[in-house]
Amino acid sequence: MKRIIYNDLIEWKNKKVKKPLIIKGARQVGKTYIIREFAKNNYKNLVEINFERDHEFQKLFKQTKTAHDLLQYFELTYMDIQFDNDTLLFLDEIQACGDAFTALKFLSEDFPCDIICSGSMLGVAVASSSSFPVGYVETWDMYPLTFLEFVDAMGVNPSIIDTIYQSIENNKPIPISIHEKFNQFFKDYIIIGGMPEVVQTYFQTKSYREALLIQRQIVDDYRNDMLKYAHGSERIKARECYDSIPLQLAKENKKFQYKLIKKGGNARYYESSLDWLKDSGLIIKTYRLKTPEIPLEINKELNIFKVYMADTGLLVSQFDEAVIKAFISGNLGHFKGALYENVIAQILHSKKKDSYYFEPSQSQEIDFVIYYQGNVTPIEVKSSRNTVSTSFHNFIKTYKPSFAFKFSQKNIGENSQNVCYYPLYTLEFVLNKEKPVLLK
């Protein structure tokens, strides 16, 4: 599978001066695979150390305090490898060795080959580690497959993608045959999600059931990770928070409520567990805005937010097969809106967009508010062909945004009052067309 991050890795390799790279991300999003593939195609040698499996290297990093000493050990251990810029050192599951974090400080300054680190619970380790080498490393996040990566994995010809980009650029309807097929692709993306093994299984079998079996195994693995990596009472509380997300999103008001986790639940008891899930890359938090004004970051309400799953397919997998069948046939009811909201949150997150929502009153809500080309931009998500929205209309009238996006199952519509009407599947296309705010 082609991954967008691969091109970023090429750019990183070609830098004249570069720091060791740390790639964070939830378990099974494809970190190890893409690093190995990158190494195979761009280096003569790959030296891979897995700190959960190779315990002797944990001891080595604990005892060794200089790059020179580590280099000599590697040269004696891998005598057929020349440690130079044709060799990549891959430190996998680095969260299992705090001393390796510390070592990155001196390795970044005095080691002859490129270094990439990754790990399943690396986000938690980074958030809690006092030995994290701030300033000595470059840190990236990796996510499940985006929608564009998904359709590429399904074998869609790049010329079709170009046609959609051209339609968006010219504000003309997408050819109807493409539009209908991509609406179906987007439905499939919601059901299948972006976990590589699930996507590959679906591509090979075209079976929702086979994909579902893999998804449920991944969720079980996540729950086991909570027991393995979380500390003390967090082990149980993190699972309780995670398991409550489908119920939270099934409500008409999707604001996260601690009392739905367990009777008497509150922020003091569960807040740190939600933070653990967020640091693990398993959830996305979207905060409510007090007012939709720049800077959005200081106008968010820290105690009022929604929680989405980082992969919509894993959310869908938590329901009975009857729910999936109802979604496919278009008979799911109001919960369909929650699935579309979750996938939009997932796409925004994968494009590194901080997203918020806005409730000017109890009866009105703007689904998402983001920065787009430096402007506060509302996003309305409609899971049906009915695109009428009083909340959205009132927001436009009151705040007069430079951009406003309404996404639905309809084709591209004529722009009106800075409002752009797009199919749901085009969100990633639109974000990819965003121009930088600062040119220098």
C-alpha positions in Angstrom: 0.0 0.0 0.0 1.2 3.5 -0.8 1.3 5.8 2.2 1.6 9.6 2.1 4.2 9.5 4.9 6.6 7.7 2.5 7.3 10.9 0.5 7.9 12.7 3.8 10.5 10.1 4.7 12.3 10.7 1.4 12.4 14.5 2.1 13.7 13.8 5.6 16.5 11.5 4.2 17.5 14.2 1.8 18.0 16.9 4.4 21.6 18.0 4.7 21.2 18.3 8.5 18.7 16.0 10.2 17.8 14.8 13.6 16.7 11.3 14.6 13.1 10.7 13.6 10.4 9.5 16.1 7.2 8.2 14.5 4.3 7.9 16.9 0.9 6.3 16.2 -1.6 3.7 17.4 -0.7 0.1 17.2 -1.2 -1.5 13.7 -1.4 1.7 11.7 1.6 0.5 9.6 4.6 2.2 11.2 7.0 -0.8 11.2 5.9 -1.8 7.7 6.5 1.7 6.1 9.9 2.1 7.9 11.1 -1.3 6.6 9.8 -0.5 3.1 11.5 2.9 3.2 14.8 1.3 4.3 14.6 -1.4 1.7 14.3 1.1 -1.1 16.6 3.9 0.1 19.4 2.3 2.1 22.0 -0.5 1.6 21.6 -1.8 5.1 18.9 -1.8 7.8 19.8 -2.5 11.5 16.5 -3.1 13.4 16.3 -3.4 17.1 13.0 -4.2 18.9 13.4 -3.3 22.6 10.4 -5.4 23.6 12.0 -8.5 22.1 15.8 -7.8 22.2 16.4 -7.4 25.9 20.2 -7.4 25.6 19.9 -4.0 23.8 18.0 -2.6 26.8 21.0 -3.5 28.9 23.4 -2.0 26.3 21.7 1.4 26.3 21.5 1.4 30.0 25.3 0.9 30.4 26.5 2.9 27.4 26.7 6.7 27.6 28.5 7.8 24.4 27.8 7.5 20.7 31.3 6.1 20.2 30.8 3.2 22.6 27.4 2.3 21.0 29.0 2.5 17.5 31.8 0.1 18.5 29.2 -2.4 19.9 27.2 -2.3 16.7 30.3 -2.7 14.6 31.2 -5.8 16.6 27.7 -7.2 16.5 27.0 -6.5 12.8 30.5 -7.0 11.4 29.3 -7.2 7.7 27.6 -3.8 7.9 29.3 -0.4 7.3 27.7 2.2 9.7 27.5 5.2 7.4 24.8 7.1 5.5 23.9 4.0 3.6 22.7 2.3 6.8 19.4 3.0 8.7 19.2 2.3 12.4 15.6 1.4 13.3 14.8 1.5 17.0 11.4 -0.2 17.3 9.2 -0.2 20.5 11.6 2.4 21.9 9.0 3.2 24.7 10.2 -0.1 26.3 13.7 1.4 26.9 13.8 4.8 28.6 17.6 4.8 28.3 17.3 4.7 24.5 15.4 8.0 24.7 18.3 9.5 26.7 20.8 8.1 24.2 19.1 10.0 21.3 20.6 13.2 22.7 24.2 12.2 22.0 23.3 10.0 19.0 21.8 13.0 17.3 25.1 14.9 17.5 27.6 12.2 16.8 26.4 9.0 15.1 27.3 8.2 11.4 24.0 6.8 10.2 20.3 7.9 10.1 18.0 6.9 13.0 14.3 6.3 13.0 12.4 5.3 16.2 8.8 4.1 16.6 6.6 2.3 19.0 3.0 1.3 19.7 2.6 3.2 23.0 5.2 5.9 22.1 2.7 8.7 22.5 2.1 7.8 26.2 5.9 7.4 26.7 6.6 10.8 25.2 3.9 12.5 27.3 5.1 11.0 30.5 8.9 10.7 30.0 11.2 13.0 31.8 14.1 11.7 29.7 12.5 12.6 26.3 15.2 14.3 24.2 13.5 17.7 23.5 15.3 19.6 20.8 17.4 16.6 19.7 14.7 14.7 17.6 12.0 15.3 15.1 8.6 13.8 16.0 5.9 12.8 13.5 2.5 11.2 13.9 1.2 8.4 11.7 -2.5 7.6 11.3 -4.7 5.0 9.7 -5.0 5.2 5.9 -6.7 8.4 4.7 -9.6 8.2 2.3 -7.2 8.9 -0.6 -4.8 6.2 0.5 -7.9 3.9 0.9 -9.1 4.4 -2.7 -5.5 4.0 -4.0 -5.4 0.6 -2.2 -8.7 -0.3 -3.9 -7.0 0.2 -7.2 -8.5 3.5 -8.4 -6.7 5.0 -11.4 -4.9 8.3 -10.5 -6.6 9.9 -13.5 -9.9 9.6 -11.7 -8.4 11.5 -8.7 -7.2 14.2 -11.1 -10.7 14.5 -12.5 -12.1 15.2 -9.0 -9.4 17.7 -8.3 -10.2 19.5 -11.6 -13.9 19.6 -10.8 -13.2 21.1 -7.4 -10.8 23.7 -8.9 -13.4 24.7 -11.5 -16.3 24.4 -9.2 -18.1 22.1 -11.6 -20.1 18.9 -10.8 -18.0 15.7 -10.7 -19.0 13.3 -13.5 -22.0 11.4 -12.2 -20.5 7.9 -12.7 -17.4 8.9 -10.6 -19.6 10.7 -8.0 -21.8 7.7 -7.4 -18.9 5.3 -7.2 -17.0 7.6 -4.8 -20.1 7.9 -2.5 -20.0 4.1 -2.3 -16.2 4.1 -1.7 -16.8 6.6 1.1 -19.4 4.3 2.7 -16.9 1.5 2.4 -14.3 3.6 4.0 -16.6 4.3 7.0 -17.2 0.6 7.4 -13.7 -0.7 6.8 -11.7 2.2 8.2 -8.0 2.7 7.6 -6.2 0.0 9.5 -3.8 -1.5 6.9 -4.5 -5.2 7.6 -8.3 -4.6 7.5 -8.0 -2.7 4.2 -5.9 -5.4 2.7 -8.3 -8.1 3.8 -11.2 -6.2 2.3 -9.4 -5.6 -1.0 -8.5 -9.3 -1.3 -11.9 -10.8 -0.2 -14.4 -8.0 -0.7 -16.0 -9.3 2.5 -17.3 -7.0 5.2 -17.4 -10.0 7.5 -13.8 -10.9 7.0 -12.8 -7.3 7.6 -14.9 -7.2 10.7 -13.1 -10.2 12.3 -9.8 -8.4 11.9 -11.2 -5.1 13.3 -12.5 -6.8 16.4 -9.2 -8.5 17.0 -7.5 -5.1 16.8 -9.9 -3.6 19.3 -9.2 -6.6 21.6 -5.5 -5.9 21.2 -6.1 -2.3 22.2 -7.9 -3.4 25.3 -5.1 -5.8 26.2 -2.6 -2.9 25.6 -4.5 -0.9 28.2 -4.0 -3.7 30.7 -0.4 -4.1 29.7 0.9 -0.5 29.4 -1.4 1.7 31.6 -0.5 1.9 35.3 -2.6 1.1 38.4 -6.3 2.0 38.1 -5.8 3.5 34.7 -5.9 0.0 33.3 -9.5 -0.4 34.1 -10.5 3.3 33.6 -9.0 3.6 30.2 -11.0 0.5 29.0 -14.2 1.9 30.5 -13.7 5.2 28.7 -12.9 3.5 25.4 -15.8 1.2 25.6 -18.2 4.1 26.3 -17.4 5.9 23.1 -20.1 4.2 20.9 -22.7 5.1 23.5 -21.4 8.7 23.8 -21.8 9.1 20.0 -25.2 7.5 19.8 -26.7 10.3 21.8 -28.4 13.3 20.0 -26.1 15.5 22.0 -22.7 14.0 21.5 -20.9 15.9 24.2 -18.8 13.4 26.2 -20.4 12.7 29.6 -18.5 10.9 32.3 -21.7 9.6 33.9 -22.3 7.4 30.9 -19.0 5.5 31.6 -20.3 4.5 35.0 -22.9 5.9 37.4 -21.2 8.7 39.5 -18.4 9.0 37.0 -16.8 12.5 36.8 -13.8 14.3 35.3 -11.6 14.0 38.4 -11.9 10.2 38.2 -11.7 9.7 34.4 -9.9 12.7 32.9 -6.4 11.2 33.1 -7.7 8.0 31.4 -9.0 10.0 28.4 -5.6 11.7 28.2 -4.0 8.3 28.1 -6.2 7.2 25.3 -5.5 10.4 23.4 -1.7 10.0 23.9 -2.0 6.4 22.6 -3.5 7.6 19.4 -6.8 5.8 19.9 -9.2 8.8 20.2 -9.7 12.3 19.0 -11.0 15.1 21.3 -12.9 18.0 19.7 -13.5 20.9 22.1 -16.5 23.3 22.1 -15.7 26.9 21.4 -16.9 29.8 23.6 -16.8 32.0 20.5 -15.6 31.2 16.9 -12.9 33.9 16.9 -9.1 33.9 16.3 -7.3 32.4 18.2 -9.5 29.4 18.4 -7.0 27.7 20.7 -7.8 30.0 23.7 -11.5 30.1 23.0 -12.1 26.4 23.6 -13.9 25.1 26.7 -11.5 22.6 28.3 -14.3 20.8 30.1 -16.7 20.4 27.2 -15.8 18.2 24.3 -16.7 15.3 22.0 -14.6 12.1 21.7 -14.3 10.3 18.4 -12.5 7.1 17.6 -9.3 7.5 15.6 -10.5 4.9 13.1 -14.2 5.0 12.1 -14.1 1.3 11.0 -13.1 0.3 14.5 -16.1 2.3 15.8 -18.4 0.5 13.4 -17.0 -2.9 14.5 -18.3 -2.4 18.0 -21.9 -2.8 16.8 -23.8 -5.9 15.7 -23.6 -6.9 12.0 -27.2 -5.8 11.7 -26.0 -2.2 12.2 -23.5 -2.6 9.4 -26.2 -4.0 7.1 -28.6 -1.2 7.9 -25.9 1.4 7.1 -25.1 -0.2 3.8 -28.8 -0.3 2.8 -29.4 3.3 4.0 -31.7 2.3 6.8 -29.6 3.1 9.9 -31.5 6.2 11.2 -30.0 9.1 13.1 -26.9 7.2 14.2 -25.7 7.4 10.6 -24.9 11.0 11.3 -22.5 10.0 14.1 -20.6 7.8 11.8 -20.2 10.6 9.2 -19.1 13.0 12.0 -16.5 10.5 13.2 -15.0 10.0 9.7 -14.8 13.8 9.2 -13.1 14.2 12.5 -10.7 11.3 11.5 -9.8 13.0 8.2 -9.3 16.4 9.8 -7.0 14.8 12.4 -5.0 12.9 9.8 -4.4 16.3 8.0 -3.2 17.7 11.3 -6.2 20.0 11.7 -7.2 20.9 15.2 -11.0 20.9 15.0 -13.6 22.4 17.3 -17.4 22.7 17.4 -19.7 25.6 18.3 -23.1 25.7 20.0 -24.6 29.2 19.9 -27.7 27.8 21.6 -29.1 24.5 22.8 -30.9 24.0 19.5 -28.1 25.0 17.2 -24.7 23.5 16.5 -21.9 23.8 14.0 -20.4 20.4 13.5 -16.8 21.5 13.1 -14.8 24.7 13.1 -11.2 24.8 11.8 -8.6 27.2 10.4 -8.6 27.1 6.6 -6.1 29.4 4.9 -5.8 31.4 8.1 -9.6 31.9 8.4 -12.1 30.6 10.9 -14.1 28.2 8.8 -17.3 26.3 9.7 -17.9 22.8 8.4 -21.4 21.3 8.2 -21.7 17.6 7.8 -24.9 16.2 6.3 -25.2 12.4 6.0 -28.2 12.6 3.7 -29.1 14.6 0.6 -31.1 17.1 2.8 -28.6 20.0 3.2 -30.9 22.5 4.9 -29.4 23.8 8.2 -30.6 26.8 10.2 -27.5 26.6 12.5 -25.1 26.9 9.5 -27.2 29.7 7.9 -27.2 31.7 11.1 -23.4 31.3 11.5 -22.8 32.6 8.0 -25.1 35.6 8.7 -23.6 36.4 12.0 -19.9 35.8 11.5 -19.5 36.2 7.7 -16.6 33.8 7.3 -14.3 34.0 4.3 -14.9 30.2 3.7 -17.7 27.9 4.8 -18.0 24.3 3.7 -21.1 22.1 3.5 -20.4 18.4 2.9 -23.2 16.0 1.9 -23.9 13.2 -0.5 -24.8 15.7 -3.2 -22.5 16.7 -6.0 -20.5 19.9 -6.1 -22.9 22.8 -6.0 -22.7 26.5 -6.9 -20.9 28.6 -4.4 -23.1 31.2 -2.6 -22.1 33.8 0.1 -18.6 32.1 0.4 -20.3 28.8 1.1 -18.8 25.9 -0.9 -21.0 22.8 -1.4 -19.0 19.5 -1.8 -19.6 15.8 -1.6 -18.5 14.2 1.7 -15.7 12.2 0.1 -14.0 15.4 -1.2 -12.9 16.8 2.3 -9.4 15.5 1.9 -9.2 16.9 -1.6 -10.2 20.3 -0.4 -7.7 20.2 2.5 -4.9 19.2 0.1 -5.7 22.3 -2.0 -5.3 24.7 1.0 -2.7 27.4 0.4 -0.1 28.3 3.1 -0.9 31.3 5.2 2.8 32.4 5.5 4.6 32.3 2.2 8.0 32.6 3.9 
